[in-house]
């Protein structure tokens, strides 16, 4: 399923990211230990690339690109993954190329291409790019699950998008919608008179020297295209979305190495003008024009994340450090956010402890966990944390961020090793003490 989440990893407000400007000596052994632990305990399958100033400084693949009844094909750094909504960066880049060429403008109305869609006269290309069109996100509907594996034509997708009432008037607010980028993909095709893949190859792949990036089709293991899996005692195959559906919103296939090359080319002026890049980086309500800004400690990165079926991808670029980070996964039993905290803390030399997946956690019943549930606020930090219990698990979710699991370690005490978080609850007083990085922050249950 094409995810409607657009940000969350790398946004843990209190992550212990260090204050150094760059990694002096990359601790490759620690990164190897992290990924070996993830692979050994079936916590993740995927591939990571770190590239600094155009040079790959670390690359590692774990798990399998395909798992058959009797055979398993190990993943390599050349394994190709569906990258989900990271495709939006490619789509936005091509739109801005067309703007640079005078063939499109941010003010071009949607009606120029699809007059039959609601509010087409007032929705602009800019509204589509920065997710302020008001067009309903078709992947949010329950009906999406009934056709996601079936091929759809452009006419069928436009009709499907148009049949939903808009969520709000154009530019009234932000709301992430895959519908916007499906339409932008079609606009690229209509403007260039090429297929999306032809435009992608000519406008980005050739210029950035990408060898393994293209519009996906049915997964072909002979091309080292990976399947995706969910872990239920063992790795079980997931659904396979027909790529005619996500289009410009999520149909690109790539490798982490190619993704790193792409984002480096984008930020070094090889793909769009400086004016267009600055426009892409203009953030309103957390989203730019095809880019997200990730605040990570005292550093800032730009990029996107993506998910489709059980594939997960993140791509981030740190302009000050000239660092590109790309990770693609075809199976996650441990949160992507947690893995990236480990990768970045290790790269930048910040304190980080590799999770002990062998440790036996304290077991608590659903009734025992329920006493900690609720939304907590603090006078010290402008942040709400919602704690929820599902079955025998407890998780916490800061406002606007991805949830992370909490492991019981003592009476009323829980940890999240990925970011060095410890939460100590006092149910009778309706309080929670958050400890991280040497600091303690008192939260009160609303």
LINURFEN-V40154 format. One record per helix or strand of 3 or more residues. SS is the DSSP state (~ for helix, > for strand). FROM is the first residue (numbers start at 1). LEN is the number of residues. If there is no record, write none. Layout:
BEGIN
SS;FROM;LEN, SS;FROM;LEN
END
This chain:
BEGIN
~;28;13, >;44;9, >;55;8, >;64;4, >;72;3, >;80;3, ~;84;17, ~;111;4, ~;125;5, ~;138;3, ~;144;4, ~;154;9, ~;178;15, ~;196;13, ~;221;3, >;229;3, >;235;3, ~;243;7, >;252;3, ~;256;12, ~;274;7, >;292;5, >;299;10, >;311;8, >;323;10, ~;336;12, ~;366;5, >;374;4, >;384;7, >;393;6, >;404;7, >;413;4, ~;417;3, >;421;6, ~;427;3, >;431;6, >;439;7
END
